[in-house]
Amino acid sequence: MSIRFGIVLSIALLFGACAQVEPLSGGDQDRIAPKPNMEKMSPPNGSTNFSGNQISIPFDEFIRLNNPGENIIVIPPDIKPKVKIKNKTLVLSWEETMKPNTTYAFYLNGAVQDYSEKNDSLMSFVLSTGASIDSLTSIFTVRDAFSKEPLPNQTVGFYEVFSDTILPNYFSKTDRFGKATLSYMKPGEYELVAFSDLNKNLKPEKTEGFGFRMGKINLTESTIDSIPVLLSPSEQKPQITTLELNPPGSLIISANRSLKNSVLTLNGQNMPEESFVYYSNDSLLAPFSYSDSTTYELIVENPAWTDTSTFRMTQGEKNAGFSLSLSKNTPFFHDEPIVLNANQTLSSIDIPTVTMMNAADSSAVPLRRIKTLGATIELDFDRKPEIKSVWLKIPAFAILADHSRNEDTLLFKIDCLTAKEVGVLNVQFEGYETAIIVDLVSKGKLVNRIALEKGIESYTFKNLAPGEYSFRITIDENENGRWDGGEYYEQKLPEDVRIYLKRQKVRSNWETDILLKKEGDGE
């Protein structure tokens, strides 16, 4: 993949531009970056047949340097300028011999700041040792590969031959619209790469977002490319991301991969999967029995990855009393069982003593069933439409757990929704020939995500609150149930994401049929 790259806006624009920094607090501040005095530059910007070894750039105010060794860059990088300040003038000088008939671009990437407020900007300066300045310009946009949103402050580099150990032949930064303008380029074939450059070394790192254009770009004239470069976030190592102790006997465990089909061991003992309560594929509640140890090692072994994490447990935490809470703080749906989570494994519950009443009139509500599993209690009752909320009463000492029991009466108010208070979306998919991941989104937030195997052409989203919803569909090429970014060395582009901008309205007690075509309303 090749890319030609001219740096940030054209030189004249860059030198005339200023970066503004919003003050954190306080009164008026100098928010304008230092400006170079174009008329007094020596040699003038855009000079040809240059044979000297020094450049002087006067500014409109006193300046200071910010890490010039990293932030002053020359392309091509065959000279290494020394930097000093004389009054308000930046002086660059070097001992190396410049190549003949070559355009040199000097980039001041936040290297020059004003003396007091430290405002800075990206500036460039160009000259040629030949009779002309390379004049080709290429403009690209960079977008997030998943959300398709434009990405500011990303580095775009053109390489004759890409390597993550060398500097690009040309480079630029994207503006707030995700647009990068590469200037002063010569004709040729280039590979195009975009990366976050968090450490400002102009080299992509594994911890940085990365994107590329497949194949070589043959640059023969100035161009504006309408196809965005899609930048994938840095690939995260599969790992446990949350290990939270709910003393004395339950753990909340999350990972950046699915925990389904994983074997969990704690201090060498298998944790029974049937006792897990999954909040999502990558997050669960797991009860456990503590021992005399103060340090505990959790190992997650998955067919695709393994990780280890530890936590410490004090004697006070081991002596923690019994607690029980509803699994959610929002109303339960009409076809959803009521679930309560405890802080330790449950041994038994005295079912006949557990009662329920209608919150509206205090009338008794018969319980259909009560069962315990691990650290959870699951129950249900006759969901009559007139019942909007109920009180659940569990008397003292009705629950026996691994390490204690409830010494006080427990009272829970449970709100419920009827079928008439929610809506349904029946979705048909057309043109999708692979497995897909379907995201249901409302007000910019993910409401539901489901993975559908190849060949499944419909899905019903139930129990939706009235409102407007939109869809996002990921082409799950490798059928692993998650979106995957690109990989340069395998020449693999990010998995395609289709964003359906048209909002679908959901009404109470109403079913809506929707057709999502692969080549239809997507972005």
N, C-alpha and C positions, 0 to 999 in steps of 0.2 A: 504494500500500500504505500502510495507516495503522496507527498504533499509539498506544495510550494508555499513558502511563507514569507510575507513581508511583515514588518513589525507593526505594532499598534498604529493607529491612524497615520496618515501621511505626516511627514516630518513637520511641515509647516503647521499643520493642525495641532500636532502634539506639542510642539514648542509653544504654540500660542495658547494651548489649553491649560487648565489648572484643575487639580484634584481638590475636591471639597470634603472636609471631614466634619461630621456632626459633633459638636461639643457634648460631653457627657453631662455637664452641669455648670452652674455659675453664670457669669455675665457674658458680655460680648467677647468673642475671641477672634483671632486672625484665622479664618478658615480657608484662606487662599494659599495654594502652594507657590513656591518661588517661580518666577517667570524668567526665561532667558531673554536677553536683549538681542534680538535677531540682527539688528543693524551693526552691532559691534562684535559679532562672532568672528573668530580668526582661526582658520580660514572660514569664509562664508559657508553656510549650509548648502550642500549641493555642489561643492567645488569639484572640478575635474582636473586631470593632470597633476594631481597632488603628489609632492615628493618630500614633504617635511616629516617631522616626527613629534609634532605637538599640536594640540588643539586648545584654544582658550574660549570659554563660554561664560560671559558675564551675566549676572542675574540682577533682578531689580531690588534685592534686599540681601542682607547678610545670610549666609547659608552654613549648614553643617552637613557632614557626610554620615550616611547610614550604611554601615557594612559594605564599603565600596568593592571589596574583593569579590563579593558574591553578586552585588546589585549593579555593577557596571560590567556590561557584557559587550563583546565585539564579535561581529559575524562578518567574515570568517574568523575563527578564533586563533589566528596565527600571530597576533601581537598581544602583549600583556601590558596594558598601560599602567603607569604609575600615576597616582592621583594626589593633588595638593590644592589648597585653597589660598588665593591671594586676594585679600579684602572680600569683594563680592564676586570674585571670578573663580570658576572651576578650571583647573589646568590638567590636561591629560597628556602624558608624554611616554614614549617607548623607545627601546633600543633596537628592536627587531626590524628587519627590512620587509616592507610591504610587497605583496605580489604585484607584478605589473598588470595593467588592464583589468583591475579588480575593483568592484564596488564594495566599500566597507561601511557597515552600519554600526553605530555606537548606541547602545541602549542603556539609559539610566533608569533602572527599574526600581523606583523608590529610593535611589541612592542619594538624592539631594533633598534636604529638608530645610524649612525655615528654622531660624535659630531658636525661636521661643516655643512655638506650638507644634513643631515637628510635622507639619503638613508636608506631604510628598506627592509625587505623580510619576507617571511613566512617560519618559521623553526619549526621542531618538534624534540622531544626527548622522548625516550621510555624506560621503565624499568618494571620489574615484581616483585611482592612480592612472586610469586611462582617459580617453577623450570623451567618454559618455558615462552617464549614470544608468545602471540597470533600472528599467522603468515599469516592469510588469507588476500588476497588482491583482491579488486574488482575495475574494471576500467569502467567508464561510460563516455559518451559524452552528453553534453547539447546543444540543438539547440533552436533557436527562433521558437515558434510554428507556426508562420505565414510565415516568410521568409525562414525558415529551415537553416539559417546561424548559424555556431557555435558561442557560446557565451563564451567569456573569463570572468574570475573573478566572476563566480557564485559559490555560496556555495551549495554543495551536502551533504545531511545529511542522515544517517541511524538511524532509531529509532526502538526500540523494540515495543513501542506503540507511535504513533505520537501525539504530541500536540504542538500547537504554543506557549505554555507558558514554555516549557522545552527545554534544550539543547539536541542536538542529541547525541546518543551513540557514533557515529563516524561521522567525517565530513572531507571535503576537499574543495579546490578551483579549478575551472577549469583553464586550461592554455589558451594560445592564440588560440589553436585549439579546445577549448571547452571540453577538456578531463580532467576528475578528477580521481585521483588515491587514493583509500581509503585503508589504510594499517593497520597492527597489529590488525586485527579483529578476533573475535572468532566465531565459527559456531553458527548458530541460524536463526530465522526468523525475518526479518526486513521490515520496511516500508521505501521506498525511496522518498525523497523530495528534490527538487532543488529550490533555491530562491536567490534573488539578494543581500540580506543582506546589504542594503545601509548604515545602521547605525552600522554595525559590532557588533551586539549583539547576533549573531548566532540564532536568532529567526525570522521566517517569519512575515512580517507586511503586512497590507492591501495595503500599498503604494508601495510594492515591487513585482517584477515579481515572478511568482510561477509556479512550475511544479511538477508532481509526476508520479510514476509508479503505475499502477493499480494493486491491490492485494499485497500479501506478497511475499517477496523474501526469499527463503530457501537457505541460504548460507552454503554449505558443503565443498566447495573447492574454491580456487582462480579462478576468472573468468574475462573475458573481454567481456562485453555486447555490441553487435553490434547495438542494437536498441536504438536510442537516447531518452533521456528524453526531452520532449518538454516543454519549459518554456513560459507561457503566460505573457504578460505585466500586471501590476496591473490594476484592473478594475476601470475605471474612472467613477466617479459619473456623470450621465447625467447633462449637464449644458451648459449655454451660454458661449462660449469661446471668442467671439468678439462682441463688441457693439461700432461701430465707427460712429460718427456723421459727416455727410457731409452737413454743414450748407448752407442754413437755414432750409431745409426741407426733408432730406432723411437720412436713417440709413443703414449701412451695418451690418448685423447680421449673426453670425456663431455659430454653436453648435457642440458638439462632438456626436450628434445623428441627425437623420433626422428631418428636420423642416416641412416636408410634413404632412398634416393633423393636423397642430398645430393651435391653436388660439392665436394670439398676441394682447395684449392690452397695450396701452400706457396711463398712468395716468387714468386708468379706462375706456378708450374708445377703442373699437375694431378697429384694423387696417384691412382694407379690403384685403382679400387674393388675390382678382383678380388684385390688383395693384402691387403685388410682382413680382420682377424679380429674378428668381432662377439662381444663378451661378452653384449650384450643389444641391443635396438633403439637404445638411446641411449648405448652405450659400445662402443668398438672399439680395436684395436691397429692402427696404421698404420706400415709401414716407410717410410723416406725416405733420400735421399742428401744428405749435407750438402755445403755449398759453402764458399767462403772467407769468407762472411758470419759475423758474430757474432750478428746479430739476425735472427730469422725470424718472418714474419707468416703465420699460418694463417687462411684464410677458409673458412667453411662457408656454402655457398649451398644452401638448400632451397627448394622451391616455395612454402613458407609463411613462411620466415624466413631471415635472414642474420645472421651475427655474425663478428667478427674477434677474434683473440687473438694475442699475441706471446710469444716466449721467447728467451732468450739462450743461446748455446752457446760454452763456452770451448775453448781449444785442448786442454786436458787431457781434456775430455769427448770431443773429436774423436779423441783418441788412445786412448780406452778399448778394452780388449781384447774379444774375442768371448765371449759368454755365451749359454747355452741353458737353458731351464727348462720343466718340465711346465706345461701350461695350467691345471691345477687340482691342489689338494692333497688332494682326496678321491678315493676309488676310481672307476675308469672303469667304466661299465656294459657289459654283455655285447655290446650292439649299437652301442657308441660308439667311434669311432676314437680312437687315442692321438694327442694333439696336443702338440707342443713349440714354444715361442715363443723366437725369437732376438732379440737387440738390434740387428739390422741385416738388410738384405735378403740372402737366401741365393742364391748363384750355382749351386752344385752340391754333391752329396754322393756319396761313393764307396760306393755301396750294397752291393757284395759284402763290404766290410770290416765292416759293421754286423752285430752278432750279438745274440741274445737267448737266455736260458736260464731254466728254471723255478727260482724261488727256493727251492722245497722240496727239490729233489734235484739241482740243477745240470745237468739234462738239457737238451739243445739244443731250442729252440722255433723252428720255421720261421717266418720273416716272410712274410706274404702280399704286402705291398706297402709301398713307401716312396715318398712324393712330397714335393716342396717347392713352396711357393707363398708368394711374398713373404718374410716373415720367419718362416714356420712350416714345420714338418716334420709330416706326417701319416703314420701307419703303422698296420698291423693285423697280427694273427697268428691262428692257429687257436685259438679260445676254447674249449678243452676244459673240461668242468665241474671236473675235478680241479686245474686251474691257478688258484690263488688270487692269485699275484703272480709277477712276472717281473723279471729284471734286463736292462736294455738297455745295451749297450756300444757306444760310438762311439769308435773309436781316434783318436789324435792326427792332425791334418792331414787328416781325412776330409771335413771340411766347409770349403768355400770360400765366403766371404761378400764383400759389397761392399768392406769396409775391412780385413778380417783373416780369419783362420781359427782353428780350435780347435787350440791348441798343446799341449793336454793331452788325455789320454783322458777321455771323459765317461761316467759311469756313473749310471744312473737305476733306482731300484726303483719298479715300477709295480704298484699293487694293482688287482685287477679283481673285479667282482661277476658272478656267474652269473645266469641267468634265474630260477633257483630261490630266489635270495636277495632278490628284489624282488617287489612286487605291482603290480597294475593296477586302475585305476578306469575303468569304462566309464560315461560320464555322458550321460544324455538330458535335454534341456531342453524344457519344455512351457509354452506360453503366451507365449513371447517372440517378438514380431513385428518386432523391430528387430535391428540388429547389437548384439552384447553383448561385454563383456570379462569373462572368467572368471578369478578369482583362486583358487588353491589355497593354503590356509593351514594351517600346522602349528605348534603351540606359539606362536601369535601372530606368526609370521614368514611372509612370502610365499615359497612354494616354487616356484610357477610361475604365469605370467600369459599367457593367450592371448586374442587378439582374433578373434572369429568373425563372419563376414559374415551379413547378414540371410538367413534361410532355412536356415542350418546348425543342425541340431537335435541333434547329438551330438558328443562328443569323447572320446578315450581318453588318459588320463594314464598313461604307462608309467614303468617304472623307479623306483617309489616305495619308499622305505625303510619297513619295517614301523612302524606307529604310527597315530595318529589325525589325521584331516584334516577341515577344514571349507571351505566355499565362500563366496565373495563375488562377486556378479554386478552389473556396471554396465550400465545401459541406455545404449548408445552411440548417442544420437539423431542426432548429426551424422556418425557413422561415421568419426571421425578416429583411432580406436584408443586413445584415452585419455579419462579422466574429466574433465569440464568442470564448473566451478563455476557459480554463478548470476551474473546481470548485471542490476542494478536498472533501469538506464535502458532496457534492451531488454525489461524485464519477463520475464526468462528465469530460471527456477528451476534449481538444480543438477540435473545428470543423476542420476536415481534410482539408488540402490545397494541391492541386496537382500542381506541378510546371513543366511546359513543357519547357525543355531546348532547344529543337530544334527551331531555328529561322526561321520565315517565311518571305520571301522577297516580298515586295510590289513594283510594278512598276506603272508608270504613265499610265493611260488609260488602266488598265488591271485588270481583276477579277481573283482571286485565290480561289480555293475550298480546304478546309482543314477539315480533320477528326480528332477529339480529342477523344481518347478512355480513359476511366477511368483507365483501367489497361494497358495503352499503354506507351506513351513517358514521362509520369510524373515521378517525382523524387520519 
